[in-house]
Amino acid sequence: MPLPANAENKNRLSLVWVVAPEQVEELKNTPPPEISSRIEVKLQSSFGKVEVECDLRAFPLSGMTANEFAKDGVFLVGESGHVFP
């Protein structure tokens, strides 16, 4: 999600990175330069150099997927077949 530009950088974005619960503490304790590099690798440098500007925050997520994707003439296609992630 794009963010407003600031004095240092006009290209900013917000990132939600979904990981397994057992990875959360390790990532939260990773120094900013290292986490920046790891994010850049995950993004395959699609956005160029990545620099984390603030502390990482973690929030628990849960998901749900439909048991049936078609029934009685109703079809769940694409994003309608699941709840985040």
N, CA, C and O atoms as CSV, one atom per row, in Angstrom:
chain,resi,resn,atom,element,x,y,z
A,1,MET,N,N,0.844,-1.163,0.000
A,1,MET,CA,C,0.000,0.000,0.000
A,1,MET,C,C,0.900,1.239,0.000
A,1,MET,O,O,1.763,1.374,0.867
A,2,PRO,N,N,0.709,2.125,-0.945
A,2,PRO,CA,C,1.543,3.324,-0.996
A,2,PRO,C,C,1.357,4.214,0.234
A,2,PRO,O,O,0.264,4.285,0.797
A,3,LEU,N,N,2.429,4.889,0.643
A,3,LEU,CA,C,2.403,5.845,1.750
A,3,LEU,C,C,2.801,7.213,1.213
A,3,LEU,O,O,3.435,7.302,0.161
A,4,PRO,N,N,2.436,8.285,1.924
A,4,PRO,CA,C,2.853,9.622,1.481
A,4,PRO,C,C,4.376,9.756,1.491
A,4,PRO,O,O,5.062,9.151,2.316
A,5,ALA,N,N,4.881,10.546,0.576
A,5,ALA,CA,C,6.321,10.808,0.528
A,5,ALA,C,C,6.736,11.597,1.756
A,5,ALA,O,O,5.930,12.302,2.363
A,6,ASN,N,N,8.011,11.467,2.111
A,6,ASN,CA,C,8.574,12.303,3.170
A,6,ASN,C,C,9.818,12.995,2.614
A,6,ASN,O,O,10.149,12.827,1.440
A,7,ALA,N,N,10.501,13.764,3.444
A,7,ALA,CA,C,11.654,14.541,2.985
A,7,ALA,C,C,12.778,13.656,2.447
A,7,ALA,O,O,13.496,14.052,1.528
A,8,GLU,N,N,12.931,12.469,3.013
A,8,GLU,CA,C,14.031,11.589,2.608
A,8,GLU,C,C,13.692,10.695,1.421
A,8,GLU,O,O,14.582,10.301,0.667
A,9,ASN,N,N,12.403,10.370,1.248
A,9,ASN,CA,C,12.060,9.369,0.243
A,9,ASN,C,C,10.665,9.611,-0.308
A,9,ASN,O,O,9.701,9.746,0.445
A,10,LYS,N,N,10.569,9.664,-1.621
A,10,LYS,CA,C,9.247,9.839,-2.223
A,10,LYS,C,C,8.570,8.502,-2.529
A,10,LYS,O,O,7.367,8.465,-2.789
A,11,ASN,N,N,9.324,7.412,-2.499
A,11,ASN,CA,C,8.780,6.085,-2.796
A,11,ASN,C,C,8.677,5.265,-1.518
A,11,ASN,O,O,9.655,4.662,-1.077
A,12,ARG,N,N,7.493,5.246,-0.928
A,12,ARG,CA,C,7.293,4.528,0.342
A,12,ARG,C,C,6.090,3.615,0.213
A,12,ARG,O,O,5.175,3.889,-0.564
A,13,LEU,N,N,6.089,2.520,0.980
A,13,LEU,CA,C,4.940,1.636,1.001
A,13,LEU,C,C,4.823,0.951,2.348
A,13,LEU,O,O,5.778,0.879,3.121
A,14,SER,N,N,3.641,0.460,2.602
A,14,SER,CA,C,3.352,-0.299,3.813
A,14,SER,C,C,3.295,-1.770,3.420
A,14,SER,O,O,2.799,-2.112,2.347
A,15,LEU,N,N,3.797,-2.628,4.276
A,15,LEU,CA,C,3.883,-4.047,3.944
A,15,LEU,C,C,3.265,-4.892,5.050
A,15,LEU,O,O,3.539,-4.677,6.230
A,16,VAL,N,N,2.442,-5.840,4.668
A,16,VAL,CA,C,1.943,-6.864,5.587
A,16,VAL,C,C,2.605,-8.159,5.155
A,16,VAL,O,O,2.394,-8.644,4.044
A,17,TRP,N,N,3.413,-8.711,6.056
A,17,TRP,CA,C,4.166,-9.925,5.761
A,17,TRP,C,C,3.604,-11.030,6.652
A,17,TRP,O,O,3.741,-10.963,7.874
A,18,VAL,N,N,2.984,-12.029,6.068
A,18,VAL,CA,C,2.364,-13.118,6.820
A,18,VAL,C,C,3.378,-14.251,6.965
A,18,VAL,O,O,3.905,-14.765,5.978
A,19,VAL,N,N,3.640,-14.628,8.220
A,19,VAL,CA,C,4.583,-15.717,8.512
A,19,VAL,C,C,3.954,-16.658,9.524
A,19,VAL,O,O,2.941,-16.336,10.145
A,20,ALA,N,N,4.562,-17.815,9.680
A,20,ALA,CA,C,4.108,-18.782,10.686
A,20,ALA,C,C,4.338,-18.199,12.078
A,20,ALA,O,O,5.310,-17.475,12.290
A,21,PRO,N,N,3.454,-18.507,13.030
A,21,PRO,CA,C,3.576,-17.947,14.380
A,21,PRO,C,C,4.955,-18.157,15.020
A,21,PRO,O,O,5.434,-17.296,15.758
A,22,GLU,N,N,5.582,-19.288,14.740
A,22,GLU,CA,C,6.885,-19.559,15.358
A,22,GLU,C,C,8.005,-18.670,14.810
A,22,GLU,O,O,9.091,-18.645,15.388
A,23,GLN,N,N,7.774,-17.948,13.723
A,23,GLN,CA,C,8.781,-17.056,13.144
A,23,GLN,C,C,8.681,-15.626,13.679
A,23,GLN,O,O,9.607,-14.836,13.494
A,24,VAL,N,N,7.588,-15.288,14.329
A,24,VAL,CA,C,7.311,-13.902,14.707
A,24,VAL,C,C,8.383,-13.306,15.617
A,24,VAL,O,O,8.933,-12.252,15.297
A,25,GLU,N,N,8.688,-13.939,16.720
A,25,GLU,CA,C,9.656,-13.375,17.678
A,25,GLU,C,C,11.029,-13.196,17.052
A,25,GLU,O,O,11.693,-12.184,17.278
A,26,GLU,N,N,11.450,-14.172,16.271
A,26,GLU,CA,C,12.760,-14.076,15.627
A,26,GLU,C,C,12.800,-12.864,14.686
A,26,GLU,O,O,13.779,-12.118,14.684
A,27,LEU,N,N,11.751,-12.665,13.893
A,27,LEU,CA,C,11.714,-11.527,12.970
A,27,LEU,C,C,11.635,-10.200,13.715
A,27,LEU,O,O,12.289,-9.233,13.324
A,28,LYS,N,N,10.840,-10.145,14.787
A,28,LYS,CA,C,10.718,-8.902,15.557
A,28,LYS,C,C,12.042,-8.495,16.201
A,28,LYS,O,O,12.279,-7.312,16.444
A,29,ASN,N,N,12.907,-9.477,16.478
A,29,ASN,CA,C,14.192,-9.199,17.120
A,29,ASN,C,C,15.343,-9.052,16.130
A,29,ASN,O,O,16.500,-8.931,16.535
A,30,THR,N,N,15.036,-9.061,14.853
A,30,THR,CA,C,16.058,-8.916,13.816
A,30,THR,C,C,16.379,-7.431,13.637
A,30,THR,O,O,15.458,-6.622,13.527
A,31,PRO,N,N,17.655,-7.053,13.605
A,31,PRO,CA,C,18.023,-5.641,13.422
A,31,PRO,C,C,17.461,-5.084,12.109
A,31,PRO,O,O,17.391,-5.807,11.115
A,32,PRO,N,N,17.058,-3.800,12.096
A,32,PRO,CA,C,16.456,-3.198,10.898
A,32,PRO,C,C,17.240,-3.390,9.591
A,32,PRO,O,O,16.624,-3.690,8.569
A,33,PRO,N,N,18.574,-3.231,9.579
A,33,PRO,CA,C,19.275,-3.441,8.292
A,33,PRO,C,C,19.115,-4.874,7.768
A,33,PRO,O,O,18.968,-5.089,6.565
A,34,GLU,N,N,19.145,-5.843,8.680
A,34,GLU,CA,C,18.999,-7.245,8.252
A,34,GLU,C,C,17.569,-7.536,7.797
A,34,GLU,O,O,17.372,-8.212,6.787
A,35,ILE,N,N,16.577,-7.039,8.522
A,35,ILE,CA,C,15.194,-7.287,8.119
A,35,ILE,C,C,14.915,-6.585,6.790
A,35,ILE,O,O,14.180,-7.116,5.958
A,36,SER,N,N,15.491,-5.401,6.579
A,36,SER,CA,C,15.339,-4.702,5.296
A,36,SER,C,C,15.857,-5.570,4.154
A,36,SER,O,O,15.205,-5.702,3.118
A,37,SER,N,N,17.022,-6.152,4.350
A,37,SER,CA,C,17.626,-7.011,3.336
A,37,SER,C,C,16.770,-8.251,3.091
A,37,SER,O,O,16.587,-8.662,1.945
A,38,ARG,N,N,16.248,-8.845,4.155
A,38,ARG,CA,C,15.419,-10.048,4.005
A,38,ARG,C,C,14.133,-9.743,3.248
A,38,ARG,O,O,13.692,-10.538,2.417
A,39,ILE,N,N,13.532,-8.591,3.534
A,39,ILE,CA,C,12.316,-8.198,2.824
A,39,ILE,C,C,12.624,-7.962,1.353
A,39,ILE,O,O,11.869,-8.394,0.482
A,40,GLU,N,N,13.733,-7.277,1.070
A,40,GLU,CA,C,14.119,-7.021,-0.315
A,40,GLU,C,C,14.306,-8.326,-1.088
A,40,GLU,O,O,13.894,-8.430,-2.243
A,41,VAL,N,N,14.923,-9.315,-0.454
A,41,VAL,CA,C,15.115,-10.626,-1.092
A,41,VAL,C,C,13.761,-11.280,-1.359
A,41,VAL,O,O,13.527,-11.804,-2.448
A,42,LYS,N,N,12.862,-11.250,-0.358
A,42,LYS,CA,C,11.521,-11.837,-0.524
A,42,LYS,C,C,10.769,-11.168,-1.669
A,42,LYS,O,O,10.048,-11.834,-2.413
A,43,LEU,N,N,10.935,-9.849,-1.812
A,43,LEU,CA,C,10.261,-9.099,-2.876
A,43,LEU,C,C,11.003,-9.200,-4.204
A,43,LEU,O,O,10.577,-8.614,-5.199
A,44,GLN,N,N,12.109,-9.939,-4.228
A,44,GLN,CA,C,12.948,-10.117,-5.409
A,44,GLN,C,C,13.375,-8.765,-5.994
A,44,GLN,O,O,13.461,-8.594,-7.210
A,45,SER,N,N,13.635,-7.825,-5.106
A,45,SER,CA,C,14.067,-6.466,-5.470
A,45,SER,C,C,13.097,-5.756,-6.417
A,45,SER,O,O,13.488,-4.842,-7.143
A,46,SER,N,N,11.835,-6.179,-6.404
A,46,SER,CA,C,10.817,-5.564,-7.283
A,46,SER,C,C,10.653,-4.073,-7.034
A,46,SER,O,O,10.301,-3.320,-7.942
A,47,PHE,N,N,10.912,-3.644,-5.788
A,47,PHE,CA,C,10.757,-2.239,-5.424
A,47,PHE,C,C,12.102,-1.563,-5.206
A,47,PHE,O,O,12.160,-0.458,-4.666
A,48,GLY,N,N,13.184,-2.214,-5.619
A,48,GLY,CA,C,14.512,-1.653,-5.418
A,48,GLY,C,C,14.986,-1.851,-3.986
A,48,GLY,O,O,14.581,-2.802,-3.317
A,49,LYS,N,N,15.843,-0.954,-3.520
A,49,LYS,CA,C,16.387,-1.044,-2.164
A,49,LYS,C,C,15.273,-0.840,-1.147
A,49,LYS,O,O,14.478,0.093,-1.261
A,50,VAL,N,N,15.222,-1.721,-0.151
A,50,VAL,CA,C,14.214,-1.649,0.909
A,50,VAL,C,C,14.878,-1.171,2.185
A,50,VAL,O,O,15.944,-1.659,2.560
A,51,GLU,N,N,14.251,-0.223,2.846
A,51,GLU,CA,C,14.746,0.270,4.126
A,51,GLU,C,C,13.574,0.377,5.099
A,51,GLU,O,O,12.657,1.172,4.895
A,52,VAL,N,N,13.613,-0.433,6.160
A,52,VAL,CA,C,12.552,-0.403,7.175
A,52,VAL,C,C,12.689,0.885,7.973
A,52,VAL,O,O,13.773,1.205,8.461
A,53,GLU,N,N,11.581,1.631,8.108
A,53,GLU,CA,C,11.601,2.936,8.768
A,53,GLU,C,C,11.178,2.903,10.229
A,53,GLU,O,O,11.448,3.854,10.964
A,54,CYS,N,N,10.530,1.849,10.665
A,54,CYS,CA,C,10.004,1.820,12.035
A,54,CYS,C,C,10.120,0.415,12.617
A,54,CYS,O,O,10.503,-0.529,11.926
A,55,ASP,N,N,9.783,0.294,13.900
A,55,ASP,CA,C,9.786,-1.016,14.533
A,55,ASP,C,C,8.734,-1.907,13.892
A,55,ASP,O,O,7.691,-1.436,13.439
A,56,LEU,N,N,9.027,-3.204,13.862
A,56,LEU,CA,C,8.046,-4.159,13.340
A,56,LEU,C,C,6.950,-4.380,14.371
A,56,LEU,O,O,7.189,-4.321,15.577
A,57,ARG,N,N,5.769,-4.630,13.887
A,57,ARG,CA,C,4.641,-4.935,14.753
A,57,ARG,C,C,4.052,-6.258,14.316
A,57,ARG,O,O,4.106,-6.611,13.138
A,58,ALA,N,N,3.488,-6.989,15.262
A,58,ALA,CA,C,2.921,-8.299,14.939
A,58,ALA,C,C,1.494,-8.395,15.463
A,58,ALA,O,O,1.192,-7.973,16.580
A,59,PHE,N,N,0.636,-8.952,14.642
A,59,PHE,CA,C,-0.762,-9.162,15.001
A,59,PHE,C,C,-1.145,-10.559,14.562
A,59,PHE,O,O,-0.831,-10.959,13.441
A,60,PRO,N,N,-1.819,-11.314,15.422
A,60,PRO,CA,C,-2.221,-12.674,15.020
A,60,PRO,C,C,-3.278,-12.628,13.916
A,60,PRO,O,O,-4.166,-11.775,13.931
A,61,LEU,N,N,-3.176,-13.538,12.973
A,61,LEU,CA,C,-4.134,-13.655,11.879
A,61,LEU,C,C,-4.724,-15.053,11.876
A,61,LEU,O,O,-4.109,-16.004,12.358
A,62,SER,N,N,-5.898,-15.161,11.338
A,62,SER,CA,C,-6.478,-16.483,11.119
A,62,SER,C,C,-7.138,-16.466,9.757
A,62,SER,O,O,-7.405,-15.398,9.207
A,63,GLY,N,N,-7.396,-17.612,9.222
A,63,GLY,CA,C,-7.998,-17.705,7.897
A,63,GLY,C,C,-9.076,-18.760,7.869
A,63,GLY,O,O,-9.244,-19.530,8.814
A,64,MET,N,N,-9.798,-18.782,6.780
A,64,MET,CA,C,-10.875,-19.741,6.619
A,64,MET,C,C,-11.037,-19.988,5.115
A,64,MET,O,O,-10.949,-19.063,4.308
A,65,THR,N,N,-11.271,-21.235,4.762
A,65,THR,CA,C,-11.509,-21.594,3.370
A,65,THR,C,C,-12.827,-22.351,3.280
A,65,THR,O,O,-13.140,-23.165,4.149
A,66,ALA,N,N,-13.586,-22.087,2.247
A,66,ALA,CA,C,-14.875,-22.761,2.053
A,66,ALA,C,C,-14.680,-24.264,1.917
A,66,ALA,O,O,-13.693,-24.724,1.343
A,67,ASN,N,N,-15.632,-25.025,2.453
A,67,ASN,CA,C,-15.596,-26.489,2.301
A,67,ASN,C,C,-16.069,-26.903,0.914
A,67,ASN,O,O,-15.620,-27.917,0.378
A,68,GLU,N,N,-16.966,-26.130,0.337
A,68,GLU,CA,C,-17.472,-26.397,-1.004
A,68,GLU,C,C,-17.375,-25.114,-1.816
A,68,GLU,O,O,-17.661,-24.027,-1.313
A,69,PHE,N,N,-16.967,-25.247,-3.079
A,69,PHE,CA,C,-16.814,-24.069,-3.930
A,69,PHE,C,C,-17.931,-23.945,-4.958
A,69,PHE,O,O,-18.018,-22.944,-5.669
A,70,ALA,N,N,-18.785,-24.962,-5.035
A,70,ALA,CA,C,-19.926,-24.922,-5.944
A,70,ALA,C,C,-21.050,-25.774,-5.384
A,70,ALA,O,O,-20.839,-26.920,-4.987
A,71,LYS,N,N,-22.255,-25.198,-5.358
A,71,LYS,CA,C,-23.421,-25.953,-4.892
A,71,LYS,C,C,-24.684,-25.195,-5.288
A,71,LYS,O,O,-24.764,-23.977,-5.131
A,72,ASP,N,N,-25.666,-25.930,-5.802
A,72,ASP,CA,C,-26.966,-25.368,-6.152
A,72,ASP,C,C,-26.857,-24.134,-7.043
A,72,ASP,O,O,-27.573,-23.154,-6.842
A,73,GLY,N,N,-25.968,-24.182,-8.021
A,73,GLY,CA,C,-25.849,-23.079,-8.973
A,73,GLY,C,C,-25.056,-21.883,-8.480
A,73,GLY,O,O,-24.972,-20.874,-9.180
A,74,VAL,N,N,-24.462,-21.971,-7.271
A,74,VAL,CA,C,-23.636,-20.888,-6.738
A,74,VAL,C,C,-22.181,-21.330,-6.785
A,74,VAL,O,O,-21.850,-22.438,-6.361
A,75,PHE,N,N,-21.303,-20.458,-7.306
A,75,PHE,CA,C,-19.890,-20.770,-7.426
A,75,PHE,C,C,-19.057,-19.716,-6.705
A,75,PHE,O,O,-19.287,-18.517,-6.865
A,76,LEU,N,N,-18.098,-20.166,-5.918
A,76,LEU,CA,C,-17.154,-19.259,-5.276
A,76,LEU,C,C,-15.881,-19.263,-6.121
A,76,LEU,O,O,-15.255,-20.306,-6.310
A,77,VAL,N,N,-15.510,-18.098,-6.621
A,77,VAL,CA,C,-14.374,-17.995,-7.525
A,77,VAL,C,C,-13.378,-16.979,-6.968
A,77,VAL,O,O,-13.774,-15.936,-6.448
A,78,GLY,N,N,-12.104,-17.283,-7.075
A,78,GLY,CA,C,-11.066,-16.338,-6.658
A,78,GLY,C,C,-11.143,-16.013,-5.186
A,78,GLY,O,O,-11.192,-16.915,-4.349
A,79,GLU,N,N,-11.152,-14.728,-4.858
A,79,GLU,CA,C,-11.112,-14.267,-3.463
A,79,GLU,C,C,-12.375,-14.625,-2.668
A,79,GLU,O,O,-12.349,-14.613,-1.437
A,80,SER,N,N,-13.460,-14.938,-3.344
A,80,SER,CA,C,-14.694,-15.257,-2.615
A,80,SER,C,C,-14.634,-16.628,-1.944
A,80,SER,O,O,-15.473,-16.919,-1.092
A,81,GLY,N,N,-13.677,-17.471,-2.297
A,81,GLY,CA,C,-13.586,-18.809,-1.738
A,81,GLY,C,C,-12.819,-18.915,-0.442
A,81,GLY,O,O,-12.698,-20.006,0.115
A,82,HIS,N,N,-12.292,-17.798,0.054
A,82,HIS,CA,C,-11.531,-17.852,1.304
A,82,HIS,C,C,-11.561,-16.503,2.021
A,82,HIS,O,O,-11.888,-15.467,1.443
A,83,VAL,N,N,-11.211,-16.560,3.283
A,83,VAL,CA,C,-11.033,-15.351,4.095
A,83,VAL,C,C,-9.552,-15.281,4.380
A,83,VAL,O,O,-8.903,-16.319,4.514
A,84,PHE,N,N,-8.989,-14.065,4.477
A,84,PHE,CA,C,-7.551,-13.857,4.651
A,84,PHE,C,C,-6.943,-14.922,5.536
A,84,PHE,O,O,-7.547,-15.275,6.549
A,85,PRO,N,N,-5.785,-15.446,5.207
A,85,PRO,CA,C,-4.990,-15.218,4.016
A,85,PRO,C,C,-5.445,-16.080,2.908
A,85,PRO,O,O,-4.885,-16.024,1.813
